[in-house]
Amino acid sequence: MIIILTLVFTIGLLLPVLWYFVYEFQRPLPTVDGARCLLLIAHPDDESMFFGPTIRRLTAAGVKIFVFCVSTGNFEGQGQRRKVELNNAVVKLGLSTDNLTILDHQDYQDGCKWETEKLARLVLNHIEKLDCDIVVTFDGYGVSGHSNHIAIFRTLQSLYSNGALPADVQVFILESVNIIRKYSWLLDLLPSAYKSTFRYVSSPSDCRAIFAAMFQHKSQLAWFRYLFVGFSRYAYVNTLKRIPIHRLMAPKLN
């Protein structure tokens, strides 16, 4: 028992030190002055559950972020409510609702199979209209394995692989990890620091903003969501990499 208590106490002392160290040595995306980033998500709450550290750190670096949400999340008939929740959440994250687009299209409903060719045209038009030079989205596993997350990845990969994107547009994908790392809280800072190409780590104030944004999505706050908010590494760290060419299968989890 003494050994266990000593171990817990030691971890409790070391975690803040690790957090500070990894936070001070971020690995930011390559951006230019006046960079404009499109965050492409599938459902309201994706921005808060998965991309919070990236949003907060890019904003702090002066990058203008636009959010394009492909569905209203109307799986349970709450689409209109979830649109309002998403508007409130982006404000908590420090973004403007003027830079938020929520698509409400019969072909892109929550949980349905999404046809990526038509979606690719919509996404490309949005990138060109907003003159974005960075796009951030899910990887081929989509963090949770959700088919809509994966469809977004395949849409961007198709555009990128076929050379359809403007030449100056860079695409980065949020890395999925195995379930142990996914719910390992701050403990995942160590493997994230070691393995990542690009990395954003939240400050304590970033975490408060991310939690506040997540709690705007009241329609989604089932009991397991509270566990996700409390223990998910995605509130504390995002690791990203460049989108690959011609890899349509979901990546093996680390």
N, C-alpha and C positions, 0 to 999 in steps of 0.2 A: 504493500500500500504506500509506503514511504517513497519507494522508487517511482511509482506512478505519479504521486503528487509532485515529486521533484522534477519529473519529466514535463508535466503540465506547466509548472512554474517556469521552467527554463524556456519552453516554447513561448509562453506568454511574454517573457522578457525579450526574446530574440525576434519575434514577429514584427514589432514596431521598428526595430533596427533594420530588418530586411526590407520592410515597406519603404522606409526612408531612403535606403540605398538604391533600391530598384527605381523608385520614383525619380531620384536625382539623375539617373542614367537611362532616360527614355531612349527609344529608337524610333524617332518620328518618321512619318512618310516624307519622301522628297517633295517639297512644295516650293512654289515661287511666291514672290510678293503679289498680293491680290488674288491668290488662288481661290478657285470656286469648286466646291465639292458637292457631288450629288450622292446622298445616302439612299440606296434603293432597298426598300423593305417590303415584306409581304402583307403584314397585318399591323393594325394599331397595337402597340405595346412592344413590338420588336425593337424599336429605337431605345427603349428604356431597359428592357431585359438583357439585350445583347451588346448594343453599340455605345453605351453610356460613356466609357472612358475615351473612346475615339472622338465622340462628339465634343466632350468637354475640353479635351486637349487641343484638338484642331481649332476650336473656337478661341481658346486662349492664345493660340499662335496667330490669330488674325485671319484664319481661313473662313470664307463665307460658305455656310452649309445650307443646302437645300435638301428637303426630305420628300421623296416620292414613294407613297404607300400604294401598292397595287390593288388592295382591296379594303373594304370597310370593316372586314371581320364580322360579316353578317351571318355567320354559321348558325347562331341561335336567335336570329331576328333582332339583334341589337346593334345593327350597323350604324344607325343615326346616333345612338348614344356613344358608341365607340369613336365616331368621328369627333365628337365634342371632347371626349377624354384625350384623344391624341392632340388636339389643339392645345389643351391645358398642359399636357405633358411636355410638349416641345418648348413651351414658355418656361417651365421649371428647369429645363436643360439649358436655358439661355439662348434659345433660337427664336426667330420671329415667325409668327403664323403666316406672314406674307410669303414665306419661303417654303410653305408646306403645300403639297398637292396630294389629295386622296382620290384615287381612281375608284369610281363606282360603276363598273361595267358588268354586264350579265355574263360575259365570258371569263371573268376573273373574280369569282366568288370564293370565299374562304372554304377550304377543304376540297374544292372541285379540282379536276385536272386542268392545268393551264396550258394552252397552246402557245408555244414559245415564239413561233414565227411572227404572229401578229403583235405579240407583246414586245418583241425586239424592235418593231417599227415605232411603237409608242415610246419606248425608252430612248431610242436614238433621237427621235424628234425632241424629246424633253432635254436631252443632253445638249443638242445643238441650239435649242431655243434659249437655254440658260447659259450657254457658253462655258460649260464646266470643263475643267481640265483634270479632275480627279473623280473617280467613281468608287464608292465603297459598298460592298454587299456581302452576302453569305458565300461560303465555299460550297463544294459539291455535296457535303453532308448536311449543310444548313443548321449546324449546331445541335438541333433536336431531331433531325431526320425528317422534318415536315416536308411533304411533297411540294408545297408552294414555295418554301425557301429554296429547295433544289431547283425548281423551275426558274427562279430568278437567276440563280447561278448559271444555268445552262443558257439562258437568254443572253446574259452578258458574255459568256464564253463564246457563243456563236458570233456575236457582233465583233468581238476581239479577234477571234481566229480567222474570220473572213475578211478582216481589214476594213470593216464597215464604219468603225469609229473614227472620228477625226484624229489626225496623226499625233496631236499633242495630248490626247487623253490617256491617262494612266488608270488602270483598274486594279484595285486591291480587294482581297477577300479575307473575311474574318475566319480565323482557323478554328475548326472544331477539335475538341479533345475528348478523351475517353471519359466515362461517367465518374470515375474516381477523381480525376483532375477537375472535372466540371463542377463538382460540389465540394471542393477542398478549400474554399474560402481563401484566405490570404496565403495559405500554404502553397498554393499554385504559383506564387510569385517566383519561387526558386526555379522550377522547371521552365517557366515562361521566360525568365531572364536568360537561361542557358540556351534555349532552343529557338528563340524567335528571330525572325528577320527584321520585322518592324514591331514596335511594342509601345503601347500607351498604358500608363498606370495612373489610376485616380488618386488625387489628394483626398484628405478627409472632407474638404468642402465639396469636392466633386462627388464623393459618395453620398453626401447629404442631398445634393441636387438630383442624383440618379434615383435615390430612394423616394424623394418627393415626387419625381416624375412617374415612377412606377405606381405609386399610390393614387395617382390620378385615374388609373385604369380600374376603377372600383368594380366594374362589371366582370372583371377577370380575376378578382382577388379571392379565389378559393383557397382553402387551407394550405394546399401544397405550393401555392404561389408565394406565400409568406416564407416557406422554407427556401424556395428558390432565391427570393430577394436576400435572405439572410446568409446563405451559404454559397451561392453561385460565384465562381471566379470572374464572371463577366461583368459584375459590378465594379470590380477592382482592377482588372487587367484585360486588355484586348491585345492579342497577337495577330498580326496580319502578314500577308505575302502577296506577291503579284499573281494575277490570275494566269493559270497555265494555258497553253494552246493545245487543242485536240485531246483533252482529257475529259471525257464525258461521264466517266464512272466516278462515283463518290470516292473521295480519298480515304485511305486507311487511317484510322484514328491513331494519334500518338499515344 
